[in-house]
Amino acid sequence: MNHLRFAIIGCGRMGRHHAQKLITDGRGQVVALMDAHQETAKSLQAEFCPDAQLAASLSELVRIEAIDAAIICTPTAEHYRQSVACLDRGWHLLCEKPLASTRDEILELIQRAEQARSAGQAVGSPPSRTATTELVVPKSIPTALAIAGASCCWVRRRGSPASGGSSQVESGRRNFAQCNLRNLGSIPA
């Protein structure tokens, strides 16, 4: 059986979660680990994937030939840059949400993902508690779902409008998805 060879980018809690799911499932193999803190990557390597290569940087990681797919589990500010590098490398990609920091970055990633899908790459962002092995996001899923799924992690509400509370986050900024989904009518489905 041929295993899909994965790189885990970000070896903290979510990277560890995805590595465990891949190993338990048996269809994927973790072959590379990258984290800004090398000790975190080494810890994950020692616990779950002793044969995985360690990369100290994204540029070092993308030079590794034996990778088919990447799972990005880093802070949101890194998602755009890392996703672009992985897609440009031709890897299948699973990026934790939110997809990127800005609406423009998200829209560009959606466009790149559509191009990658048409070239045969599997690209997605998992809904909460979805197993890592469910990588393929069908083309029939509306593009706007990627935006909605990409936004909700950082929202901290003071209360819900139904209970008389505010629908704004503590900083006074609204939930990205609620503010911007209505403005996405021009995005092709």
SVG drawing of the C-alpha trace seen along z (x, -y; Angstrom):
<svg xmlns="http://www.w3.org/2000/svg" viewBox="-33 -49 50 51">
<polyline fill="none" stroke="black" stroke-width="0.4" points="0.0,0.0 1.3,-3.4 1.0,-6.0 0.6,-9.6 3.7,-11.3 2.8,-14.3 4.7,-17.3 3.3,-18.8 4.0,-22.6 3.5,-23.7 4.1,-20.9 2.1,-22.3 -1.3,-21.0 -3.0,-20.9 0.1,-19.5 0.3,-16.8 -3.5,-16.1 -3.1,-15.7 0.0,-13.5 -1.8,-11.2 -4.8,-11.0 -2.6,-10.1 -0.7,-7.4 -3.9,-5.9 -5.6,-5.9 -2.6,-4.3 -3.1,-5.7 -0.7,-8.6 2.9,-8.8 4.5,-11.8 7.8,-12.3 8.7,-15.9 8.1,-18.3 8.7,-22.0 8.1,-24.3 9.5,-27.8 10.6,-26.1 12.8,-23.2 12.3,-21.6 8.6,-21.3 9.3,-19.5 11.8,-17.2 9.3,-16.3 6.7,-15.4 9.3,-13.4 10.4,-11.5 6.9,-10.7 5.2,-9.7 7.4,-9.8 11.1,-9.1 11.9,-8.7 10.5,-12.2 12.9,-14.8 13.1,-18.0 13.1,-21.3 14.3,-24.5 12.5,-26.8 9.8,-26.8 12.5,-27.2 14.3,-24.1 11.0,-22.1 10.0,-22.8 13.3,-21.4 12.5,-18.0 11.5,-15.8 9.7,-13.0 6.5,-15.0 3.1,-14.6 1.0,-16.7 1.2,-19.3 -0.9,-20.1 -0.5,-23.7 -1.1,-24.2 0.7,-27.4 -0.5,-30.8 -2.9,-32.5 -0.3,-35.1 1.8,-32.4 -1.0,-30.6 -0.9,-32.6 2.8,-32.4 3.0,-28.7 -0.1,-27.8 1.3,-29.5 4.7,-27.8 3.0,-24.4 0.6,-24.9 3.4,-26.2 5.3,-23.0 2.4,-20.9 1.6,-19.4 -1.9,-18.5 -2.8,-20.9 -4.8,-21.0 -4.7,-24.3 -6.2,-24.8 -8.6,-27.7 -8.6,-30.6 -7.1,-30.3 -5.3,-33.7 -5.3,-37.0 -7.0,-39.2 -9.9,-38.9 -7.6,-39.5 -5.3,-36.8 -8.2,-34.4 -9.6,-35.2 -6.2,-34.7 -5.8,-31.3 -9.3,-30.3 -8.3,-31.1 -5.0,-29.2 -6.8,-26.3 -9.2,-26.1 -6.3,-26.1 -4.6,-23.4 -7.7,-21.3 -8.1,-21.5 -4.5,-20.2 -5.3,-17.3 -4.3,-18.6 -6.5,-18.1 -6.9,-21.3 -9.0,-22.1 -9.6,-23.6 -11.1,-21.2 -14.3,-22.0 -14.0,-21.5 -13.2,-18.0 -12.9,-16.6 -10.4,-13.8 -7.2,-14.7 -7.6,-11.9 -10.6,-13.6 -8.5,-15.8 -10.5,-16.1 -13.0,-19.0 -15.4,-18.4 -15.7,-21.0 -19.4,-21.2 -18.8,-23.0 -19.4,-26.7 -16.3,-28.9 -18.0,-31.0 -17.9,-28.1 -14.1,-28.4 -14.5,-32.0 -17.0,-31.2 -14.8,-28.4 -11.8,-30.6 -13.0,-33.2 -14.5,-32.0 -11.6,-31.0 -10.7,-34.4 -14.2,-35.7 -14.9,-36.3 -18.4,-37.6 -19.6,-39.4 -23.0,-37.8 -25.4,-36.9 -27.9,-39.2 -30.7,-36.8 -29.8,-37.2 -29.5,-41.0 -25.7,-40.9 -23.5,-42.5 -22.6,-40.8 -19.2,-42.4 -15.9,-40.9 -14.1,-42.4 -12.0,-44.6 -15.1,-46.1 -14.5,-44.5 -17.1,-42.2 -16.7,-38.6 -15.0,-38.6 -17.4,-36.1 -20.5,-38.0 -19.1,-41.3 -17.8,-40.0 -19.8,-37.1 -22.5,-39.4 -19.7,-41.2 -18.6,-38.0 -21.3,-37.9 -18.8,-38.4 -16.7,-35.4 -17.3,-32.6 -18.8,-29.4"/>
</svg>
